Amino acid sequence: MSFVFCVLGAATAASTLFGTTESTRTPRKLIVPDEYKSIRAAVAKARSGDTVFVKSGVYEEKLRFKEGISLVGEGMDKTIIRYNARPDHVILVENCKSGLISNLAVEHRGQYGVRPALVALCIANSSIEVSNCRIRYASSSGIFVTNGGCPVIHDCTIESNPGSGIIIEGKRTDPNIMNNLCRLNKTQGIYFYGGAKGKAEDNICEENERGIGVTTKGTSVTLKGNYCRANRKHGISFWKGGSGLVEGNICRQNEDNGIFAKHKGTNVVVANNQCIGNLDNGIQFYKECTGVVEGNICEGNEDNGIIVSTTKKVVVVKSNKCRGNYGRGIVLTKTADVKVEENFCSENEKSGISVWGRGTTASLKDNVCSGNDTYGIGISSGAKVTAKNNLCENNDWPGIQVNSKGTFVCLENNRCRGNNHSGIQFDKNSRGKAIGNVCENNPWSGIAIRGKGTKPVLSGNKCNNNGAWGIIHWAGAMPKIEKDNIVVNNGRGGIKARD
């Protein structure tokens, strides 16, 4: 026992005396090309804690990064590491728990796309930091993060790659992607798939095919504060089971939707984003996806502010501002159990809210639809809708329009005022109930019912101070008008039946 102790003690004393323990060793700075002709040679000699400093120049070589070292250039415009596109990645980082790559450029030389698996910077099962680098002209994508690890990639420019700017893949992969510029990449600016986790925050993704893409079952991410502009498809898109939180992003002037989600299994919370001036919709949920759309601003989009279509799953659309869109503020079609609450839809070129399609069911509650170029709320083509406590005012057509055979509504306690021409209109074989609504100060009538087979029940409504009639029905309409409706101070009369 004592002999072993003495031997170990002597070894420890010797290593301390000669300065050879890893914990006490002074980190070194290895300078390329002053001390080492190549970066590879310096990396080979470096140990954990050392810095390989690379001066300005173009270095034609590939590298395998070493755990714990720092690889630092003089700037992304000055220090360039370049390698042929055909043989390999330019830099491979594998199984490294720590380390830093900073202030340099990484790129391939030669033909793009010769081997799609090759990228400029591959980070596999590693948790290093990459900062202030330019990654471009890769054989496929700029950066590939795979097989686990929690790397941090920030303040980089990833551009002009024939694949994506940054790809994140794998169930154990959980990076932080922050403050990067991802532009002019042929597919996605940033792309999560294959069960990856992670955060993308405060990045600029512009002029890619998609700004940020999230796909496949098990992939779950947080996207916050990103600016996705002028991409050829969507600013942000989720599909095939991707899920996550999308909060506080700006999606502007994309050639398709600002934010897009589709497919069964896809679940997304879309909150407090700005979707402005996109060439299709501000936000679209499509094909069986689920989620929440809350607190967003959708304005000036070429089609609709928000559209939920072809899904039988629960979607909540709440507290959004949809204004000045060239289509409608909010659209629901071929959906079930969608809740639309507390939204403000104004000055859209069509209606504030439109719901249509056989089998479509929805609840509309506490919304404000004001100053739209057609209806405040339009319900048609076989939809079944409950609309309660909504305010529809100063729209160019009726405040609430109910239309088409098979359409059935329950309109309760809505306020419809100052609309042209009526507060509420039932038309073309539509049916339902209008209970306790206030329809006042409309230029023509409070409630209008038209057409053979149109048979709503009216009860407890207040239709006062309208330009012509409180309630009018004609052209074969057969409403049931209860005695508890109040119709006073209308320009031509209370209730009118006309051929």
C-alpha positions as a printed NumPy array, in Angstrom:
array([[  0.   ,   0.   ,   0.   ],
       [  2.747,   2.475,   0.96 ],
       [  4.787,   1.609,  -2.151],
       [  1.911,   2.432,  -4.464],
       [  1.348,   5.681,  -2.646],
       [  4.978,   6.672,  -2.993],
       [  5.094,   5.867,  -6.696],
       [  1.906,   7.811,  -7.453],
       [  3.048,  10.705,  -5.316],
       [  6.365,  10.852,  -7.111],
       [  4.681,  10.822, -10.503],
       [  2.385,  13.639,  -9.49 ],
       [  5.222,  15.712,  -8.124],
       [  7.251,  15.22 , -11.288],
       [  4.433,  16.23 , -13.592],
       [  3.78 ,  19.321, -11.507],
       [  7.481,  20.183, -11.426],
       [  7.856,  20.03 , -15.199],
       [  4.474,  21.713, -15.961],
       [  2.951,  18.847, -17.873],
       [ -0.552,  18.558, -16.344],
       [ -3.396,  19.604, -18.619],
       [ -5.001,  21.707, -15.883],
       [ -1.864,  23.828, -15.279],
       [ -0.531,  24.035, -18.841],
       [ -0.469,  27.589, -20.272],
       [ -2.583,  27.829, -23.475],
       [ -0.515,  28.505, -26.578],
       [ -1.114,  30.595, -29.674],
       [ -0.053,  28.806, -32.845],
       [  0.263,  31.242, -35.747],
       [ -0.284,  30.348, -39.406],
       [  1.698,  30.859, -41.626],
       [  4.44 ,  32.396, -39.397],
       [  5.038,  29.311, -37.26 ],
       [  3.18 ,  26.643, -39.264],
       [  2.901,  26.575, -43.03 ],
       [ -0.606,  25.065, -43.006],
       [ -3.632,  25.231, -40.756],
       [ -3.716,  21.443, -40.675],
       [ -0.209,  21.3  , -39.273],
       [ -1.037,  23.823, -36.551],
       [ -4.237,  21.976, -35.607],
       [ -2.272,  18.71 , -35.38 ],
       [  0.083,  20.272, -32.809],
       [ -2.627,  22.122, -30.878],
       [ -4.054,  20.806, -27.642],
       [ -7.222,  21.69 , -25.736],
       [ -7.134,  25.365, -24.737],
       [ -4.75 ,  26.389, -27.543],
       [ -5.602,  28.917, -30.237],
       [ -4.699,  28.393, -33.875],
       [ -4.531,  31.934, -35.249],
       [ -4.689,  32.169, -39.038],
       [ -3.522,  35.358, -40.687],
       [ -5.048,  36.87 , -43.812],
       [ -4.842,  34.782, -46.928],
       [ -6.417,  31.967, -48.898],
       [ -5.606,  28.505, -47.558],
       [ -6.292,  25.596, -49.924],
       [ -6.814,  22.731, -47.503],
       [ -9.347,  20.647, -45.59 ],
       [ -9.344,  20.262, -41.821],
       [-10.457,  17.932, -39.062],
       [-11.161,  20.105, -36.041],
       [ -9.782,  19.096, -32.639],
       [-11.726,  19.22 , -29.387],
       [-11.155,  22.208, -27.119],
       [ -9.108,  24.373, -29.48 ],
       [ -9.944,  27.767, -30.987],
       [ -9.528,  28.271, -34.73 ],
       [ -9.504,  32.031, -35.288],
       [ -8.881,  34.101, -38.403],
       [ -8.297,  37.805, -38.965],
       [-11.813,  38.303, -40.325],
       [-14.366,  36.641, -42.591],
       [-13.22 ,  38.842, -45.479],
       [ -9.513,  38.233, -44.882],
       [ -8.929,  34.619, -43.845],
       [-10.397,  32.102, -46.325],
       [-10.21 ,  28.323, -46.045],
       [-11.071,  26.689, -49.367],
       [-11.041,  23.138, -50.666],
       [-12.059,  21.26 , -53.789],
       [-15.772,  20.494, -54.009],
       [-15.282,  16.893, -55.085],
       [-13.308,  15.133, -52.307],
       [-14.63 ,  16.201, -48.887],
       [-16.066,  18.706, -46.42 ],
       [-13.831,  21.724, -45.944],
       [-13.964,  21.49 , -42.127],
       [-15.172,  18.426, -40.226],
       [-15.965,  18.754, -36.524],
       [-16.724,  15.371, -34.981],
       [-17.272,  14.307, -31.357],
       [-15.999,  17.598, -29.947],
       [-17.509,  18.729, -26.645],
       [-16.023,  22.217, -26.918],
       [-14.146,  24.519, -29.233],
       [-14.408,  27.723, -31.27 ],
       [-14.3  ,  28.577, -34.984],
       [-14.338,  32.331, -35.556],
       [-13.485,  35.197, -37.905],
       [-12.874,  33.313, -41.13 ],
       [-14.513,  32.19 , -44.368],
       [-15.096,  28.583, -45.408],
       [-15.923,  27.619, -48.986],
       [-15.619,  24.955, -51.63 ],
       [-13.837,  25.493, -54.918],
       [-15.147,  24.013, -58.131],
       [-18.392,  22.535, -59.398],
       [-21.459,  22.769, -57.175],
       [-23.494,  19.711, -56.371],
       [-20.924,  17.095, -57.322],
       [-21.607,  15.205, -54.077],
       [-24.712,  16.427, -52.276],
       [-23.507,  15.045, -48.905],
       [-20.544,  17.426, -48.841],
       [-20.841,  20.725, -47.015],
       [-18.448,  23.522, -46.188],
       [-18.665,  22.974, -42.406],
       [-19.911,  19.664, -40.946],
       [-20.591,  19.56 , -37.171],
       [-21.327,  15.995, -35.995],
       [-22.128,  15.134, -32.375],
       [-20.365,  18.281, -31.23 ],
       [-21.074,  21.322, -29.062],
       [-18.677,  23.938, -30.372],
       [-19.195,  27.649, -31.031],
       [-19.077,  29.127, -34.541],
       [-19.067,  32.914, -34.79 ],
       [-18.401,  35.706, -37.27 ],
       [-17.729,  33.356, -40.168],
       [-18.765,  33.465, -43.817],
       [-19.851,  30.088, -45.224],
       [-20.488,  30.06 , -48.968],
       [-20.063,  28.298, -52.325],
       [-20.394,  24.847, -50.731],
       [-20.833,  21.725, -52.813],
       [-24.314,  21.423, -51.276],
       [-25.276,  23.191, -48.027],
       [-23.207,  25.625, -46.032],
       [-23.358,  24.13 , -42.518],
       [-24.625,  20.664, -41.572],
       [-25.316,  19.984, -37.866],
       [-26.031,  16.295, -37.253],
       [-25.861,  13.285, -34.912],
       [-26.394,  15.175, -31.67 ],
       [-24.697,  17.985, -29.818],
       [-25.625,  21.531, -28.869],
       [-23.482,  23.847, -30.992],
       [-23.965,  27.61 , -30.996],
       [-23.798,  29.317, -34.392],
       [-24.045,  33.094, -34.283],
       [-23.225,  36.25 , -36.199],
       [-22.27 ,  34.345, -39.351],
       [-23.115,  34.973, -43.002],
       [-24.194,  31.815, -44.812],
       [-24.827,  32.606, -48.456],
       [-24.863,  31.438, -52.056],
       [-24.952,  27.703, -51.357],
       [-26.727,  25.34 , -53.809],
       [-28.46 ,  23.556, -50.917],
       [-29.565,  25.123, -47.633],
       [-27.661,  27.68 , -45.617],
       [-27.793,  25.702, -42.344],
       [-29.19 ,  22.159, -41.959],
       [-29.974,  20.693, -38.528],
       [-30.718,  16.945, -38.402],
       [-31.095,  14.192, -35.816],
       [-33.002,  13.414, -32.62 ],
       [-30.183,  14.41 , -30.255],
       [-29.266,  17.573, -32.139],
       [-30.211,  20.778, -30.286],
       [-28.342,  23.87 , -31.517],
       [-28.771,  27.59 , -30.927],
       [-28.773,  29.485, -34.237],
       [-28.617,  33.232, -33.556],
       [-28.043,  36.524, -35.362],
       [-26.961,  34.979, -38.641],
       [-27.563,  36.2  , -42.171],
       [-28.74 ,  33.348, -44.425],
       [-29.277,  34.575, -47.952],
       [-29.256,  33.522, -51.584],
       [-29.24 ,  29.81 , -50.775],
       [-30.995,  27.602, -53.317],
       [-33.301,  25.818, -50.841],
       [-33.812,  26.847, -47.19 ],
       [-31.986,  29.532, -45.299],
       [-32.279,  27.362, -42.153],
       [-33.672,  23.804, -42.248],
       [-34.595,  21.539, -39.293],
       [-35.582,  17.892, -39.886],
       [-35.215,  14.29 , -38.734],
       [-36.32 ,  14.815, -35.134],
       [-34.009,  17.757, -34.434],
       [-34.648,  20.256, -31.669],
       [-33.188,  23.71 , -31.337],
       [-33.687,  27.454, -31.441],
       [-33.345,  29.919, -34.291],
       [-33.451,  33.48 , -33.003],
       [-32.87 ,  36.899, -34.557],
       [-31.62 ,  35.565, -37.877],
       [-32.162,  37.229, -41.257],
       [-33.238,  34.766, -43.952],
       [-33.693,  36.413, -47.321],
       [-33.826,  35.477, -50.991],
       [-33.716,  31.731, -50.35 ],
       [-36.351,  29.303, -51.632],
       [-37.775,  29.144, -48.072],
       [-36.582,  31.308, -45.228],
       [-36.865,  28.675, -42.46 ],
       [-38.188,  25.114, -42.956],
       [-39.183,  22.59 , -40.264],
       [-40.263,  19.068, -41.217],
       [-40.747,  15.422, -40.166],
       [-42.28 ,  13.876, -37.052],
       [-40.438,  14.612, -33.828],
       [-38.78 ,  17.774, -35.079],
       [-39.654,  20.522, -32.585],
       [-38.13 ,  23.998, -32.603],
       [-38.45 ,  27.531, -31.312],
       [-38.268,  30.324, -33.875],
       [-38.146,  33.823, -32.391],
       [-37.338,  37.25 , -33.727],
       [-36.255,  36.132, -37.192],
       [-36.689,  38.327, -40.263],
       [-37.685,  36.282, -43.323],
       [-37.861,  38.481, -46.4  ],
       [-38.213,  38.061, -50.155],
       [-37.882,  34.272, -50.196],
       [-39.13 ,  32.485, -53.32 ],
       [-41.701,  30.448, -51.392],
       [-42.691,  30.84 , -47.74 ],
       [-40.975,  32.922, -45.114],
       [-41.408,  30.156, -42.5  ],
       [-42.878,  26.709, -43.207],
       [-43.75 ,  23.563, -41.232],
       [-44.803,  20.276, -42.848],
       [-44.944,  16.478, -42.43 ],
       [-45.158,  16.527, -38.644],
       [-42.789,  19.35 , -37.763],
       [-43.854,  21.344, -34.711],
       [-42.825,  24.32 , -32.655],
       [-43.292,  27.853, -31.424],
       [-43.115,  30.688, -33.957],
       [-43.038,  33.968, -32.061],
       [-42.139,  37.549, -32.825],
       [-40.855,  36.956, -36.35 ],
       [-41.255,  39.305, -39.32 ],
       [-42.189,  37.65 , -42.622],
       [-42.298,  40.224, -45.363],
       [-42.552,  40.238, -49.161],
       [-42.149,  36.495, -49.598],
       [-43.41 ,  35.156, -52.93 ],
       [-45.791,  32.685, -51.29 ],
       [-47.084,  32.784, -47.68 ],
       [-45.464,  34.569, -44.797],
       [-45.953,  31.552, -42.474],
       [-47.217,  28.185, -43.758],
       [-48.109,  24.928, -41.966],
       [-49.551,  21.719, -43.44 ],
       [-50.054,  17.968, -42.972],
       [-51.42 ,  15.74 , -40.249],
       [-49.21 ,  15.69 , -37.166],
       [-47.927,  19.208, -37.721],
       [-48.678,  21.381, -34.687],
       [-47.555,  24.986, -34.485],
       [-48.153,  27.94 , -32.176],
       [-47.877,  31.097, -34.273],
       [-47.859,  34.114, -31.96 ],
       [-47.113,  37.834, -32.243],
       [-45.562,  37.715, -35.704],
       [-45.796,  40.338, -38.43 ],
       [-46.728,  38.996, -41.874],
       [-46.73 ,  41.928, -44.245],
       [-46.839,  42.315, -48.012],
       [-46.458,  38.636, -48.911],
       [-47.558,  37.642, -52.405],
       [-50.054,  35.024, -51.175],
       [-51.401,  34.839, -47.602],
       [-49.948,  36.216, -44.414],
       [-50.492,  32.906, -42.547],
       [-51.9  ,  29.607, -43.881],
       [-52.798,  26.4  , -42.019],
       [-53.563,  23.578, -44.473],
       [-54.253,  19.818, -44.693],
       [-54.928,  18.532, -41.199],
       [-52.381,  20.56 , -39.253],
       [-53.294,  21.896, -35.804],
       [-52.259,  24.796, -33.652],
       [-52.884,  28.313, -32.458],
       [-52.648,  31.561, -34.434],
       [-52.643,  34.391, -31.906],
       [-51.665,  38.039, -31.697],
       [-50.263,  38.337, -35.215],
       [-50.37 ,  41.342, -37.525],
       [-51.233,  40.35 , -41.108],
       [-51.506,  43.299, -43.432],
       [-51.075,  44.209, -47.071],
       [-50.819,  40.601, -48.265],
       [-51.821,  39.919, -51.873],
       [-54.464,  37.365, -50.87 ],
       [-55.729,  36.816, -47.312],
       [-54.401,  37.794, -43.934],
       [-55.003,  34.338, -42.398],
       [-56.481,  31.222, -44.042],
       [-57.267,  27.875, -42.414],
       [-58.243,  25.26 , -44.994],
       [-58.753,  21.527, -45.444],
       [-58.355,  20.491, -41.838],
       [-60.716,  18.676, -39.483],
       [-58.489,  19.366, -36.494],
       [-58.835,  22.053, -33.836],
       [-57.261,  25.379, -34.721],
       [-57.632,  28.566, -32.645],
       [-57.365,  31.952, -34.385],
       [-57.304,  34.653, -31.721],
       [-56.472,  38.336, -31.203],
       [-54.936,  38.888, -34.648],
       [-55.028,  42.14 , -36.619],
       [-55.782,  41.538, -40.3  ],
       [-56.006,  44.754, -42.226],
       [-55.521,  46.064, -45.707],
       [-55.16 ,  42.65 , -47.339],
       [-56.114,  42.373, -51.002],
       [-58.333,  39.375, -50.289],
       [-60.03 ,  38.715, -46.946],
       [-58.896,  39.266, -43.403],
       [-59.554,  35.695, -42.2  ],
       [-60.772,  32.703, -44.26 ],
       [-62.032,  29.305, -43.082],
       [-62.864,  26.665, -45.683],
       [-63.293,  22.877, -45.432],
       [-62.46 ,  23.017, -41.732],
       [-63.969,  21.704, -38.498],
       [-64.015,  23.12 , -34.983],
       [-62.058,  26.276, -35.72 ],
       [-62.413,  28.982, -33.087],
       [-62.049,  32.568, -34.283],
       [-62.037,  34.978, -31.362],
       [-61.161,  38.61 , -30.603],
       [-59.653,  39.366, -33.99 ],
       [-59.682,  42.805, -35.615],
       [-60.289,  42.67 , -39.386],
       [-60.423,  46.013, -41.127],
       [-60.058,  47.62 , -44.552],
       [-59.594,  44.381, -46.449],
       [-60.548,  44.457, -50.141],
       [-63.031,  41.622, -49.65 ],
       [-64.613,  40.556, -46.364],
       [-63.307,  40.8  , -42.847],
       [-64.026,  37.113, -42.087],
       [-65.252,  34.512, -44.612],
       [-66.392,  30.975, -43.823],
       [-67.482,  28.619, -46.6  ],
       [-67.696,  25.017, -47.728],
       [-69.884,  22.034, -46.954],
       [-68.723,  20.375, -43.754],
       [-67.057,  23.53 , -42.489],
       [-67.868,  24.289, -38.847],
       [-66.642,  27.237, -36.842],
       [-67.266,  29.502, -33.901],
       [-66.811,  33.264, -34.351],
       [-66.786,  35.264, -31.135],
       [-65.93 ,  38.823, -30.049],
       [-64.37 ,  39.821, -33.383],
       [-64.394,  43.331, -34.845],
       [-64.906,  43.601, -38.618],
       [-64.795,  47.196, -39.75 ],
       [-64.452,  49.102, -42.999],
       [-64.052,  46.091, -45.285],
       [-64.888,  46.462, -48.983],
       [-67.522,  43.687, -48.925],
       [-68.998,  41.934, -45.857],
       [-67.916,  42.202, -42.298],
       [-68.552,  38.453, -41.941],
       [-69.584,  36.226, -44.872],
       [-70.887,  32.658, -44.362],
       [-71.8  ,  30.52 , -47.379],
       [-71.705,  27.28 , -49.391],
       [-72.978,  24.917, -46.714],
       [-70.934,  26.095, -43.729],
       [-72.342,  25.764, -40.217],
       [-71.302,  28.613, -37.962],
       [-72.031,  30.151, -34.594],
       [-71.306,  33.884, -34.507],
       [-71.619,  35.588, -31.149],
       [-70.81 ,  39.048, -29.779],
       [-69.106,  40.276, -32.947],
       [-69.042,  43.929, -34.004],
       [-69.524,  44.538, -37.74 ],
       [-69.552,  48.189, -38.673],
       [-69.06 ,  50.458, -41.661],
       [-68.535,  47.629, -44.157],
       [-69.453,  48.255, -47.826],
       [-71.851,  45.286, -47.911],
       [-73.941,  43.799, -45.076],
       [-72.313,  43.443, -41.698],
       [-73.09 ,  39.7  , -41.705],
       [-74.043,  37.92 , -44.954],
       [-75.466,  34.364, -44.866],
       [-75.753,  32.717, -48.251],
       [-76.438,  29.432, -50.105],
       [-78.397,  26.235, -49.614],
       [-77.168,  24.116, -46.736],
       [-75.67 ,  27.062, -44.87 ],
       [-76.865,  27.201, -41.267],
       [-75.963,  29.803, -38.663],
       [-76.684,  30.883, -35.132],
       [-76.163,  34.626, -34.893],
       [-76.371,  35.816, -31.31 ],
       [-75.816,  39.212, -29.698],
       [-73.859,  40.683, -32.607],
       [-73.812,  44.419, -33.281],
       [-74.136,  45.423, -36.92 ],
       [-74.205,  49.14 , -37.545],
       [-73.439,  51.567, -40.321],
       [-73.075,  48.843, -42.948],
       [-74.111,  49.236, -46.584],
       [-76.823,  48.19 , -47.064],
       [-78.049,  45.984, -44.191],
       [-76.853,  44.921, -40.8  ],
       [-77.59 ,  41.212, -41.423],
       [-78.701,  39.552, -44.67 ],
       [-79.933,  35.979, -45.25 ],
       [-79.998,  34.926, -48.917],
       [-80.45 ,  31.99 , -51.34 ],
       [-81.891,  29.163, -49.238],
       [-79.742,  29.796, -46.177],
       [-81.184,  29.056, -42.761],
       [-80.527,  29.565, -39.095],
       [-81.271,  31.775, -36.129],
       [-80.678,  35.441, -35.415],
       [-81.167,  36.074, -31.701],
       [-80.572,  39.228, -29.687],
       [-78.589,  41.098, -32.335],
       [-78.456,  44.875, -32.528],
       [-78.736,  46.146, -36.119],
       [-78.852,  49.928, -36.216],
       [-77.946,  52.917, -38.347],
       [-77.564,  50.866, -41.526],
       [-78.521,  52.823, -44.689],
       [-81.231,  50.372, -45.783],
       [-82.405,  47.673, -43.344],
       [-81.478,  46.154, -40.044],
       [-82.116,  42.555, -41.187],
       [-82.883,  41.558, -44.794],
       [-84.096,  38.102, -45.945],
       [-84.281,  37.206, -49.635],
       [-85.106,  34.22 , -51.806],
       [-87.308,  31.167, -51.896],
       [-86.348,  28.624, -49.247],
       [-84.627,  31.185, -47.046],
       [-86.123,  30.504, -43.611],
       [-84.3  ,  32.006, -40.652],
       [-85.812,  32.447, -37.213],
       [-85.564,  35.986, -35.835],
       [-85.992,  36.556, -32.104],
       [-85.187,  39.363, -29.687],
       [-83.304,  41.503, -32.201],
       [-83.167,  45.295, -31.978],
       [-83.388,  46.788, -35.467],
       [-83.674,  50.524, -34.952],
       [-82.73 ,  53.761, -36.693],
       [-82.05 ,  52.165, -40.08 ],
       [-82.531,  54.114, -43.328],
       [-85.54 ,  52.105, -44.613],
       [-86.811,  49.045, -42.705],
       [-86.093,  47.364, -39.435],
       [-86.709,  43.922, -41.002],
       [-87.55 ,  43.198, -44.638],
       [-88.138,  39.927, -46.516],
       [-88.96 ,  39.348, -50.195],
       [-88.641,  37.118, -53.276],
       [-90.271,  34.101, -51.625],
       [-88.358,  34.198, -48.342],
       [-90.237,  32.663, -45.407],
       [-88.657,  33.845, -42.143],
       [-90.177,  33.2  , -38.737],
       [-90.248,  36.606, -37.081],
       [-91.046,  36.424, -33.376],
       [-92.971,  39.195, -31.668],
       [-90.094,  40.065, -29.35 ],
       [-88.065,  41.813, -32.078],
       [-87.875,  45.579, -31.606],
       [-88.099,  47.739, -34.723],
       [-88.401,  51.49 , -34.087],
       [-87.35 ,  54.759, -35.706],
       [-86.585,  53.244, -39.09 ],
       [-86.963,  55.469, -42.152],
       [-89.862,  53.636, -43.828],
       [-91.22 ,  51.193, -41.261],
       [-90.664,  48.341, -38.862],
       [-91.256,  45.033, -40.667],
       [-91.866,  44.769, -44.403],
       [-92.942,  41.801, -46.515],
       [-92.361,  42.486, -50.193],
       [-92.881,  40.4  , -53.345]])
